[in-house]
Amino acid sequence: MKISLGLPTQRVDQLEEFVTGEAVAEMSRTAESAGFDAVFVTEHPFPEKSWMDTGGHHALDPFVALSFAAAATTRIRLQTHLCVLPYRNPFLTAKSVASLDRLSGGRVILGAGTGYLEAEFAALGVDFADR
């Protein structure tokens, strides 16, 4: 069995505790020391207010956040949970994934999906029906 730990980078209500470079690095080092197999982050580039009001959350860019985790660790895998592929240009996504994987020594786990928040697609100018 492999176990991944979610980094609480969506906790904008506690920015100084969870949403800083040092916090991401420290949590990742601690997860690695505790024997976790991976750390993961989520992706929500532009969540709408109604979703936020019912328990939704912000999120850091997954590749930037996982870069901080990679730089602070040596073994633990770096997982997107998940990268919403239709939000991004496929060439830039491939470049980001490949760059993180190369610089981390091959530790990336790419969790990918199609997304479900129509308003987020609209904010990004992406057709939800064609995702």
Secondary structure as the mmCIF struct_conf table of DSSP 4:
data_model
#
loop_
_struct_conf.conf_type_id
_struct_conf.id
_struct_conf.beg_label_comp_id
_struct_conf.beg_label_asym_id
_struct_conf.beg_label_seq_id
_struct_conf.end_label_comp_id
_struct_conf.end_label_asym_id
_struct_conf.end_label_seq_id
STRN STRN1 SER A 4 GLY A 6
TURN_TY1_P TURN_TY1_P1 THR A 9 GLN A 10
HELX_RH_3T_P HELX_RH_3T_P1 VAL A 12 GLN A 14
HELX_RH_AL_P HELX_RH_AL_P1 LEU A 15 PHE A 18
BEND BEND1 VAL A 19 THR A 20
HELX_RH_AL_P HELX_RH_AL_P2 GLY A 21 SER A 33
TURN_TY1_P TURN_TY1_P2 ALA A 34 GLY A 35
BEND BEND2 ASP A 37 ASP A 37
STRN STRN2 ALA A 38 VAL A 41
BEND BEND3 PRO A 45 PHE A 46
HELX_RH_AL_P HELX_RH_AL_P3 LYS A 49 ASP A 53
TURN_TY1_P TURN_TY1_P3 THR A 54 GLY A 55
HELX_RH_AL_P HELX_RH_AL_P4 PRO A 62 ALA A 72
BEND BEND4 THR A 74 ARG A 75
STRN STRN3 ARG A 77 VAL A 84
HELX_RH_3T_P HELX_RH_3T_P2 LEU A 85 TYR A 87
BEND BEND5 ARG A 88 ARG A 88
HELX_RH_AL_P HELX_RH_AL_P5 PRO A 90 LEU A 103
TURN_TY1_P TURN_TY1_P4 SER A 104 GLY A 105
BEND BEND6 GLY A 106 GLY A 106
STRN STRN4 VAL A 108 GLY A 113
HELX_RH_AL_P HELX_RH_AL_P6 GLU A 118 LEU A 124
TURN_TY1_P TURN_TY1_P5 GLY A 125 GLY A 125
BEND BEND7 PHE A 128 PHE A 128
TURN_TY1_P TURN_TY1_P6 ALA A 129 ASP A 130
#
